[in-house]
């Protein structure tokens, strides 16, 4: 997603103990609803799977 888009929010988190890093981006409409969510995770399988699940959970939330 375009990080310069004012409707896009970007977060970055990492776990120093194991080296996992996750970038999460959400797109929010005028009503404050999350219409789109994407992730990029560098790490173990469980980190990637939980990142994917998080993007599915947040879609449609306010």
Backbone as JSON Lines, residues from 0, in Angstrom:
{"i":0,"aa":"X","n":[0.84,-1.18,0.0],"ca":[0.0,0.0,0.0],"c":[0.88,1.25,0.0]}
{"i":1,"aa":"X","n":[0.33,2.31,-0.5],"ca":[1.07,3.57,-0.58],"c":[1.16,4.21,0.81]}
{"i":2,"aa":"X","n":[2.36,4.28,1.35],"ca":[2.53,4.84,2.7],"c":[2.21,6.32,2.77]}
{"i":3,"aa":"X","n":[2.15,7.0,1.63],"ca":[1.8,8.42,1.61],"c":[0.3,8.67,1.56]}
{"i":4,"aa":"X","n":[-0.49,7.61,1.38],"ca":[-1.95,7.7,1.37],"c":[-2.42,7.98,2.8]}
{"i":5,"aa":"X","n":[-3.21,9.03,2.98],"ca":[-3.65,9.41,4.33],"c":[-4.63,8.41,4.94]}
{"i":6,"aa":"X","n":[-5.17,7.49,4.14],"ca":[-6.09,6.48,4.67],"c":[-5.37,5.19,5.03]}
{"i":7,"aa":"X","n":[-4.04,5.18,4.91],"ca":[-3.24,3.99,5.2],"c":[-2.43,4.21,6.47]}
{"i":8,"aa":"X","n":[-2.52,3.24,7.37],"ca":[-1.71,3.25,8.59],"c":[-0.71,2.11,8.53]}
{"i":9,"aa":"X","n":[0.5,2.36,8.99],"ca":[1.56,1.36,8.93],"c":[2.18,1.17,10.31]}
{"i":10,"aa":"X","n":[2.36,-0.09,10.69],"ca":[3.02,-0.41,11.95],"c":[4.14,-1.4,11.71]}
{"i":11,"aa":"X","n":[5.17,-1.32,12.54],"ca":[6.31,-2.21,12.43],"c":[6.66,-2.7,13.83]}
{"i":12,"aa":"X","n":[6.79,-4.01,13.98],"ca":[7.11,-4.57,15.29],"c":[8.11,-5.71,15.1]}
{"i":13,"aa":"X","n":[8.96,-5.89,16.09],"ca":[9.94,-6.96,16.03],"c":[10.15,-7.58,17.39]}
{"i":14,"aa":"X","n":[10.65,-8.82,17.38],"ca":[10.96,-9.54,18.61],"c":[12.47,-9.75,18.66]}
{"i":15,"aa":"X","n":[13.17,-8.96,19.47],"ca":[14.63,-9.06,19.53],"c":[15.14,-10.46,19.9]}
{"i":16,"aa":"X","n":[14.37,-11.19,20.7],"ca":[14.83,-12.5,21.16],"c":[14.99,-13.5,20.01]}
{"i":17,"aa":"X","n":[14.09,-13.44,19.02],"ca":[14.16,-14.43,17.95],"c":[14.39,-13.82,16.57]}
{"i":18,"aa":"X","n":[14.32,-12.5,16.44],"ca":[14.61,-11.85,15.17],"c":[13.44,-11.7,14.23]}
{"i":19,"aa":"X","n":[12.22,-12.04,14.66],"ca":[11.05,-11.88,13.8],"c":[10.71,-10.4,13.65]}
{"i":20,"aa":"X","n":[10.28,-10.02,12.45],"ca":[9.88,-8.64,12.18],"c":[8.59,-8.68,11.38]}
{"i":21,"aa":"X","n":[7.6,-7.85,11.78],"ca":[6.32,-7.79,11.08],"c":[6.0,-6.34,10.72]}
{"i":22,"aa":"X","n":[5.59,-6.15,9.48],"ca":[5.08,-4.85,9.03],"c":[3.61,-5.06,8.7]}
{"i":23,"aa":"X","n":[2.74,-4.27,9.3],"ca":[1.3,-4.38,9.09],"c":[0.79,-3.06,8.54]}
{"i":24,"aa":"X","n":[-0.03,-3.13,7.49],"ca":[-0.64,-1.93,6.93],"c":[-2.15,-2.14,6.87]}
{"i":25,"aa":"X","n":[-2.89,-1.08,7.25],"ca":[-4.34,-1.11,7.15],"c":[-4.81,0.1,6.36]}
{"i":26,"aa":"X","n":[-5.92,-0.08,5.66],"ca":[-6.56,1.02,4.94],"c":[-7.91,1.24,5.6]}
{"i":27,"aa":"X","n":[-8.2,2.5,5.93],"ca":[-9.4,2.85,6.68],"c":[-10.28,3.75,5.82]}
{"i":28,"aa":"X","n":[-11.6,3.46,5.78],"ca":[-12.51,4.3,5.0],"c":[-12.96,5.52,5.82]}
{"i":29,"aa":"X","n":[-13.83,6.34,5.23],"ca":[-14.25,7.59,5.88],"c":[-15.05,7.34,7.16]}
{"i":30,"aa":"X","n":[-15.62,6.15,7.31],"ca":[-16.38,5.8,8.51],"c":[-15.5,5.18,9.6]}
{"i":31,"aa":"X","n":[-14.21,5.05,9.33],"ca":[-13.29,4.47,10.3],"c":[-13.21,2.96,10.27]}
{"i":32,"aa":"X","n":[-13.77,2.33,9.23],"ca":[-13.75,0.88,9.12],"c":[-12.51,0.44,8.34]}
{"i":33,"aa":"X","n":[-11.87,-0.61,8.81],"ca":[-10.7,-1.16,8.12],"c":[-11.2,-1.95,6.91]}
{"i":34,"aa":"X","n":[-10.84,-1.48,5.74],"ca":[-11.3,-2.11,4.5],"c":[-10.28,-3.05,3.89]}
{"i":35,"aa":"X","n":[-9.03,-2.88,4.27],"ca":[-7.97,-3.71,3.71],"c":[-6.85,-3.83,4.73]}
{"i":36,"aa":"X","n":[-6.22,-4.99,4.78],"ca":[-5.08,-5.2,5.68],"c":[-4.07,-6.1,4.99]}
{"i":37,"aa":"X","n":[-2.81,-5.71,5.08],"ca":[-1.73,-6.5,4.48],"c":[-0.58,-6.61,5.47]}
{"i":38,"aa":"X","n":[0.22,-7.64,5.3],"ca":[1.37,-7.81,6.19],"c":[2.57,-8.31,5.41]}
{"i":39,"aa":"X","n":[3.72,-8.09,5.98],"ca":[4.97,-8.7,5.51],"c":[5.72,-9.1,6.76]}
{"i":40,"aa":"X","n":[5.98,-10.38,6.9],"ca":[6.65,-10.89,8.09],"c":[7.89,-11.67,7.7]}
{"i":41,"aa":"X","n":[8.97,-11.38,8.39],"ca":[10.21,-12.14,8.25],"c":[10.4,-12.87,9.57]}
{"i":42,"aa":"X","n":[10.31,-14.2,9.53],"ca":[10.46,-14.95,10.75],"c":[10.0,-16.39,10.58]}
{"i":43,"aa":"X","n":[9.7,-17.01,11.7],"ca":[9.31,-18.41,11.71],"c":[7.87,-18.59,11.19]}
{"i":44,"aa":"X","n":[7.51,-19.82,10.96],"ca":[6.18,-20.14,10.43],"c":[5.05,-19.67,11.31]}
{"i":45,"aa":"X","n":[5.21,-19.77,12.62],"ca":[4.13,-19.34,13.51],"c":[3.96,-17.83,13.48]}
{"i":46,"aa":"X","n":[5.04,-17.08,13.3],"ca":[4.94,-15.62,13.19],"c":[4.22,-15.23,11.91]}
{"i":47,"aa":"X","n":[4.51,-15.92,10.83],"ca":[3.86,-15.64,9.55],"c":[2.38,-16.0,9.62]}
{"i":48,"aa":"X","n":[2.06,-17.15,10.19],"ca":[0.67,-17.59,10.3],"c":[-0.15,-16.65,11.18]}
{"i":49,"aa":"X","n":[0.41,-16.22,12.3],"ca":[-0.34,-15.33,13.19],"c":[-0.51,-13.95,12.57]}
{"i":50,"aa":"X","n":[0.44,-13.5,11.78],"ca":[0.31,-12.23,11.07],"c":[-0.81,-12.3,10.04]}
{"i":51,"aa":"X","n":[-0.89,-13.41,9.34],"ca":[-1.94,-13.62,8.36],"c":[-3.31,-13.62,9.03]}
{"i":52,"aa":"X","n":[-3.41,-14.32,10.14],"ca":[-4.67,-14.37,10.88],"c":[-5.08,-12.99,11.37]}
{"i":53,"aa":"X","n":[-4.13,-12.22,11.85],"ca":[-4.42,-10.87,12.34],"c":[-5.02,-10.01,11.23]}
{"i":54,"aa":"X","n":[-4.5,-10.11,10.01],"ca":[-5.05,-9.31,8.92],"c":[-6.49,-9.71,8.6]}
{"i":55,"aa":"X","n":[-6.8,-10.99,8.73],"ca":[-8.17,-11.43,8.49],"c":[-9.1,-10.96,9.6]}
{"i":56,"aa":"X","n":[-8.65,-10.98,10.84],"ca":[-9.47,-10.56,11.97],"c":[-9.82,-9.08,11.93]}
{"i":57,"aa":"X","n":[-8.9,-8.23,11.49],"ca":[-9.14,-6.78,11.57],"c":[-10.01,-6.24,10.44]}
{"i":58,"aa":"X","n":[-10.11,-6.94,9.34],"ca":[-10.93,-6.46,8.22],"c":[-12.38,-6.3,8.66]}
{"i":59,"aa":"X","n":[-12.95,-5.14,8.38],"ca":[-14.33,-4.86,8.75],"c":[-14.5,-4.3,10.15]}
{"i":60,"aa":"X","n":[-13.43,-4.21,10.91],"ca":[-13.48,-3.66,12.28],"c":[-13.34,-2.14,12.24]}
{"i":61,"aa":"X","n":[-13.75,-1.49,13.32],"ca":[-13.58,-0.04,13.44],"c":[-12.6,0.28,14.53]}
